Amino acid sequence: MEILGASLRICVDDIDSAIHFYERLSGGRASRFERGGVQVAAVGSFLLMSGPEAELEVLRKVSATIAVKDVEEAHRLLSGLGAQIIAGPVPTPAGRNLLAMHPDGSIFEYVDQHPA
């Protein structure tokens, strides 16, 4: 499995203020979308999320978002290594994702940019 990068997940109260800060910090522009009532902005290596507390509570349990070349390949490898697939693969606005709990209990989101 080829890992292309990782994004740090940050839950914020005011996504517009956070975007302004992280755009200036990273020198990049935010890519925004909404999913399940949560506003999301990707800015460089940061993934900002804002929305209902019930949704954010779940999102805070995910340590990081890992970009991979192919989510299906990640699914096969993770399963073979004893990770528990919690959800997915499912389509997202940018490609596909899955959530996996590693044997140590940490939870990661794996994403690719392939249409489902």
N, C-alpha and C positions, 0 to 999 in steps of 0.2 A: 504494500500500500504506500503510495506516495503522498506525504504530507506537504502541502503547499504553504501553509502558514497557520497562524492562530490569532484569534481576536479575544481581547479581554472584555468581559461582559460587565457592564456597569448599569445598575438601576438608578434612575434619577427622578426627582420630583418635577423639575422644569426642563423638558427636553430642549426647548429653544435656547435657553441660557447655556445648557450643557453643550449643545451643538456649537454655539459661538466660541466657547472656551476650547473645545477639542479641535475645531477647525484651525484656530489660531495656534494651538499647541503643535498639531501635527503638520500644518501647512497644506492640508487636504480639504476637499469639499465633502460634505455629508451626502450620502445616498439614503433617502428616507422611504419607509414603507410602513404599513400597518398590518398586524397579524393578530387575530383573536382579541381585538380591543386594545392591543398594546402598540404604542407608537415606537418604531425602531429607527435608529439612524446609525449607519456604518460610517465611521470617520477614521481613516487610516487603520490602525490596529485596534481600534476601540469600537465596541458595539454597545450603543446607548439604548436603554429601554425605559419607557415610562407608561404607566397605565394603572388599572385597578390593582389594589394591594393583593387581592386573592391570586391574580395572574402573576404578579411580581414575586410572590412568595415561592411559587413553583420555579420560576426562572432563576432565582437566586441559588437554587440547589445545583445548577449546572456550572461547573468550574470554568469552562472556556468553550469557545467554538473553534473547531479544528477544520480547516479547509483541506479537502482531499481531492485527488483527481477523479475518483469514482466511489460514490457512496455504496454501491452494490459490492464492490471489492472490499471496502471497509467492513461492511456487514459480515461477509464471509470470514475475514480474518479475525475480527473481534469475537464472533461466535466461536470460532475454532480455538481461540485463546482463553475461553471461559468467561468472556464478558456477557452480561445480560442485556439484551436489546430491549429497551423500555418502550420505544416507539419508532416506527418507520421501517424502512424508508418511506417518506411521504414528499409530495411536491411542495415547494415553497415559491415565493415570488421570484427567487433568484436561481432555483434549481431543485435539488432534493436534499433532505436531511434525515438524520436518525439520532436518537438519544441512546446512549449506552452507559451502563454502570460497569466500571472496571472491577476486577476481583477485589481490589482494595476498598471499594465502596465509593470511589469518586465517580462523578457523572459528567460526561462530555457530550456536546453536540458535534456531530460530523456533518459537513455540508459539501456539496459539489455544485457545479454550475451547469449540469446537464438537465435539459428538460425531461420531465417524467414521461 
